[in-house]
Amino acid sequence: MPTLPTSPRQAWLNWSISVAFVVLVFGFQTGYAVTNGKIASSLGLSLADIGLVGSVYTWCFALSQLLSGSLLDRVGARRVLPIACSLLAIGAALVAGAGSLAELLWAQLPLGLGASFGFISAGFISGSWFAPQRYGVMFAWVQFVASVAAFLSQVTLSRSLAAYPWRAVIYSIAMSGLLLVAVMLLWLRDPPGWEDGYGWPKQPLRFVLHALDDVVGVARTPGMASNLVIGAVSFGAMLALGVVWAPKLVFGQGIVEEGAHLAAAFCWFGLAFGAPAFAKLSDLVGSRKKPLLLGVVVELVLLVALLWGGLGLTWQFSLVFFLFGFVAGASMLSFIIGCELAGARRAGTASALVNGSQFVLGGMMMALPGELFGRFGQLELALAVLPLLVLLVLPLFGWLRETAAPVGVSSFGDAYRNR
């Protein structure tokens, strides 16, 4: 790792820029739950089409994770992040200008490629610019700010769409991305000494093969497969509701559209508090497995309550969605478990693999209810696949290895320090 910087001001500036990128990514990503209704009515799309668009984005995002962490390690944030943010802005502009389902699907490619660098870049910069004892605190704040931003994004977009055309709203997001690119080019820096021996790979094929070899090696670590599936299903259920299906579930109970979007946004507000809370709990009890199991079981109970609990008021849905997001924060423990199973040298690859698996399965879990709704015509029945999948992963805890919490080091820091 490069020499630690001598300028605290530059460290905080870099961290703030990376968090701004995460906020932009999360804002657009979760804002799809609000904008998809307007897009569907404008382009004549079905519920299945809306789910497909969301899933294609998450698949592009997830596959890009195979190389994004390695690129940051090899090339550095100063070179990589302006390109990533530009791709995100281009993708947003393509979405705003889309006139058909095919054009909308093609727009997900640059969106997914650019967005894949958002979350891990904040962890990478935290690890490059701050002392080891501060990794945990810095990344906990990243997760908190990102989730709160997702909540505020859904509320703001819901109100903006009531006053402006959806294309104008999304074009404004694209312009925000271009503005952030300019900020990155002007002020984003790599740590002192980074220029020596770092840069774009001179042998791209060898670089790709080496990165893929690391991914395969981490995936074959004993206990990793069960960890990946458990975390992916837990967070996948959160993505399916938070990005696509929560507003539609509430709207189906006769609640006005703006109220439905507000209630659904509480998923992300809950996640903002749940992720650091479960990380802290796992350190306190000296176990990753038990808090993760607790979160998954409560997640299952809340999914059943959402579908068949007789909820009918906005505040009831808001409360249950907040609790659901809170316990879905336990899925962040999969990053910690993955890091501790893989070891320090491959912690970055393990984190990227966990993140990628969560978004691959999340994409499937977003699309599947749309297909089932088209077949059965009943939303609650279509969404029943979510608690069913959560139920099916419970036996996998029998194969999940317990990893001891490191003494004096927070969970977030241990997961992301070696990106």
Long-range contacts (C-beta under 8 A, 24 or more apart in sequence): 1-127, 1-128, 2-128, 2-190, 2-191, 2-192, 2-193, 2-194, 2-198, 3-191, 3-192, 3-193, 4-129, 4-131, 4-191, 5-129, 5-191, 5-192, 6-192, 10-129, 10-189, 11-129, 11-130, 13-187, 14-77, 14-125, 14-129, 14-188, 14-189, 15-122, 15-125, 15-126, 15-129, 15-130, 15-138, 17-81, 17-180, 17-183, 17-184, 17-187, 17-188, 18-77, 18-81, 18-121, 18-122, 18-124, 18-125, 18-126, 18-142, 19-122, 19-141, 19-142, 19-145, 19-146, 20-180, 20-183, 21-81, 21-84, 21-85, 21-117, 21-118, 21-121, 21-122, 21-180, 21-184, 22-118, 22-119, 22-121, 22-122, 22-142, 22-145, 22-146, 22-149, 23-145, 23-146, 23-149, 24-85, 24-88, 24-118, 24-173, 24-176, 24-177, 24-180, 25-88, 25-114, 25-115, 25-118, 25-119, 26-118, 26-146, 26-147, 26-149, 26-150, 26-153, 26-268, 27-149, 27-150, 27-153, 27-173, 28-88, 28-92, 28-111, 28-115, 28-153, 28-173, 29-57, 29-115, 29-150, 29-243, 30-150, 30-153, 30-154, 30-242, 30-243, 30-265, 30-268, 31-153, 31-154, 31-157, 31-173, 32-57, 32-243, 32-244, 33-154, 33-242, 33-243, 33-244, 33-246, 33-247, 33-261, 33-264, 33-265, 34-154, 34-157, 34-158, 34-161, 34-247, 34-261, 35-157, 35-161, 35-166, 35-169, 35-170, 36-244, 37-247, 37-257, 38-161, 38-166, 39-95, 39-98, 39-104, 39-166, 42-166, 43-98, 43-99, 43-100, 43-101, 43-104, 45-101, 45-104, 46-370, 46-374, 47-248, 47-370, 47-373, 47-374, 48-367, 48-370, 48-371, 48-373, 48-374, 49-101, 49-370, 50-244, 50-370, 51-244, 51-366, 51-367, 51-368, 51-369, 51-370, 51-371, 52-101, 52-105, 52-367, 52-370, 53-101, 53-104, 53-105, 53-108, 54-243, 54-244, 54-363, 54-366, 54-367, 55-363, 55-364, 55-366, 55-367, 56-105, 56-108, 56-112, 56-363, 57-108, 57-111, 57-112, 57-115, 57-363, 58-112, 58-239, 58-359, 58-360, 58-362, 58-363, 58-366, 59-112, 59-359, 59-360, 59-363, 60-108, 60-109, 60-111, 60-112, 60-113, 60-116, 61-111, 61-112, 61-115, 61-116, 61-359, 62-112, 62-116, 62-355, 62-356, 62-357, 62-358, 62-359, 62-360, 62-363, 63-112, 63-356, 63-360, 64-112, 64-113, 64-116, 64-117, 65-116, 65-120, 65-352, 65-353, 65-355, 65-356, 65-359, 66-211, 66-212, 66-215, 66-352, 66-353, 66-356, 67-208, 67-211, 68-116, 68-117, 68-120, 68-352, 69-120, 69-124, 69-348, 69-349, 69-351, 69-352, 69-419, 70-207, 70-210, 70-211, 70-214, 70-348, 70-349, 70-352, 71-117, 72-117, 72-120, 72-121, 72-124, 72-419, 73-124, 73-348, 73-419, 74-198, 74-199, 74-201, 74-207, 75-198, 75-199, 75-200, 75-201, 76-190, 76-194, 76-198, 76-199, 77-121, 77-124, 77-125, 77-128, 77-188, 77-190, 78-184, 78-188, 78-189, 78-190, 78-194, 79-199, 79-200, 80-117, 80-121, 81-117, 81-121, 81-184, 81-188, 82-181, 82-184, 82-185, 82-188, 83-114, 84-113, 84-114, 84-115, 84-116, 84-117, 84-118, 84-121, 85-114, 85-177, 85-180, 85-181, 85-184, 86-114, 86-177, 86-178, 86-181, 87-111, 87-113, 87-114, 88-114, 88-115, 88-118, 88-177, 89-114, 89-174, 89-175, 89-176, 89-177, 89-178, 89-181, 90-114, 90-174, 92-170, 92-171, 92-173, 92-174, 92-177, 93-170, 93-171, 93-174, 95-170, 96-166, 96-167, 96-168, 96-170, 96-171, 96-174, 97-167, 119-146, 119-355, 120-348, 120-351, 120-352, 120-355, 120-416, 120-419, 122-146, 123-351, 123-415, 123-416, 123-419, 124-348, 124-416, 124-419, 126-416, 127-416, 127-417, 127-418, 127-419, 128-190, 128-191, 129-191, 132-409, 132-413, 132-417, 133-409, 133-413, 134-413, 135-409, 135-410, 135-412, 135-413, 135-414, 135-416, 135-417, 136-279, 136-409, 136-410, 136-411, 136-412, 136-413, 136-414, 137-410, 137-412, 137-413, 138-413, 139-412, 139-413, 139-415, 139-416, 140-275, 140-276, 140-279, 140-410, 140-412, 143-272, 143-275, 143-276, 143-332, 143-412, 144-272, 144-273, 144-275, 144-276, 146-272, 147-268, 147-269, 147-271, 147-272, 147-273, 147-275, 147-325, 148-268, 148-269, 148-272, 150-242, 150-265, 150-268, 150-271, 150-272, 151-265, 151-266, 151-268, 151-269, 151-272, 154-261, 154-262, 154-264, 154-265, 154-268, 155-261, 155-262, 155-265, 157-261, 158-257, 158-258, 158-261, 158-262, 158-265, 159-258, 162-258, 211-349, 214-346, 214-349, 215-349, 215-352, 215-353, 217-346, 218-338, 218-342, 218-346, 218-349, 218-350, 218-353, 219-353, 221-341, 221-342, 222-341, 222-401, 223-337, 223-341, 223-399, 223-400, 223-401, 224-338, 224-341, 224-342, 224-350, 224-353, 225-399, 226-396, 226-397, 226-399, 226-400, 227-334, 227-337, 227-338, 227-341, 227-354, 227-400, 227-401, 228-334, 228-338, 228-353, 228-354, 228-357, 229-357, 229-361, 229-393, 229-396, 230-292, 230-296, 230-334, 230-393, 230-396, 230-397, 230-400, 231-292, 231-331, 231-333, 231-334, 231-335, 231-337, 231-338, 231-354, 231-357, 231-358, 232-334, 232-357, 232-358, 232-360, 232-361, 232-362, 233-296, 233-361, 233-365, 233-389, 233-390, 233-392, 233-393, 234-292, 234-295, 234-296, 234-299, 234-328, 234-330, 234-331, 234-334, 234-390, 234-393, 235-328, 235-331, 235-334, 235-358, 235-362, 236-358, 236-361, 236-362, 236-364, 236-365, 236-389, 237-299, 237-303, 237-328, 237-365, 237-386, 237-389, 237-390, 238-267, 238-271, 238-324, 238-325, 238-328, 238-331, 238-362, 239-358, 239-359, 239-362, 239-363, 239-365, 239-366, 240-362, 240-365, 240-366, 240-369, 240-386, 241-267, 241-306, 241-321, 241-324, 241-386, 242-267, 242-268, 242-271, 242-325, 243-366, 244-366, 244-369, 244-370, 245-366, 245-369, 245-383, 246-321, 248-379, 249-306, 249-307, 249-317, 249-379, 249-380, 249-383, 250-314, 250-317, 252-379, 253-311, 253-312, 253-317, 254-312, 255-313, 255-314, 255-317, 259-314, 260-314, 260-317, 262-314, 262-318, 263-314, 263-317, 263-318, 263-321, 264-317, 264-321, 265-321, 266-317, 266-318, 266-319, 266-321, 266-322, 266-325, 267-321, 267-322, 267-324, 267-325, 267-328, 268-325, 269-322, 269-325, 270-321, 270-322, 270-323, 270-324, 270-325, 270-326, 270-327, 270-328, 270-329, 271-325, 271-326, 271-328, 271-329, 272-325, 273-326, 273-329, 274-325, 274-326, 274-327, 274-328, 274-329, 274-330, 275-329, 275-332, 276-329, 276-412, 277-326, 277-329, 278-329, 278-330, 278-332, 278-333, 279-332, 279-333, 279-336, 279-410, 279-411, 279-412, 280-410, 280-411, 282-333, 282-336, 282-405, 282-411, 283-405, 283-410, 283-411, 286-404, 286-405, 287-402, 287-405, 288-333, 288-336, 288-337, 288-340, 288-402, 288-403, 288-405, 289-337, 289-397, 289-400, 289-401, 289-402, 289-403, 291-330, 291-333, 292-330, 292-331, 292-333, 292-334, 292-337, 292-397, 292-400, 293-394, 293-397, 294-327, 294-330, 295-327, 295-328, 295-329, 295-330, 295-331, 295-333, 296-327, 296-330, 296-390, 296-393, 296-394, 297-394, 298-323, 298-327, 299-324, 299-327, 299-328, 299-330, 299-390, 300-387, 300-390, 300-391, 300-394, 302-327, 303-386, 303-387, 303-390, 304-387, 307-380, 307-383, 307-384, 307-387, 308-380, 331-358, 333-411, 334-358, 335-415, 335-416, 336-403, 336-411, 336-412, 336-414, 336-415, 337-400, 337-401, 337-403, 338-415, 339-414, 339-415, 339-416, 339-418, 340-403, 340-404, 340-406, 340-414, 341-401, 341-403, 344-417, 344-418, 345-418, 346-418, 347-414, 347-415, 347-416, 347-417, 347-418, 347-419, 348-416, 348-418, 348-419, 351-415, 351-416, 351-419, 352-419, 365-389
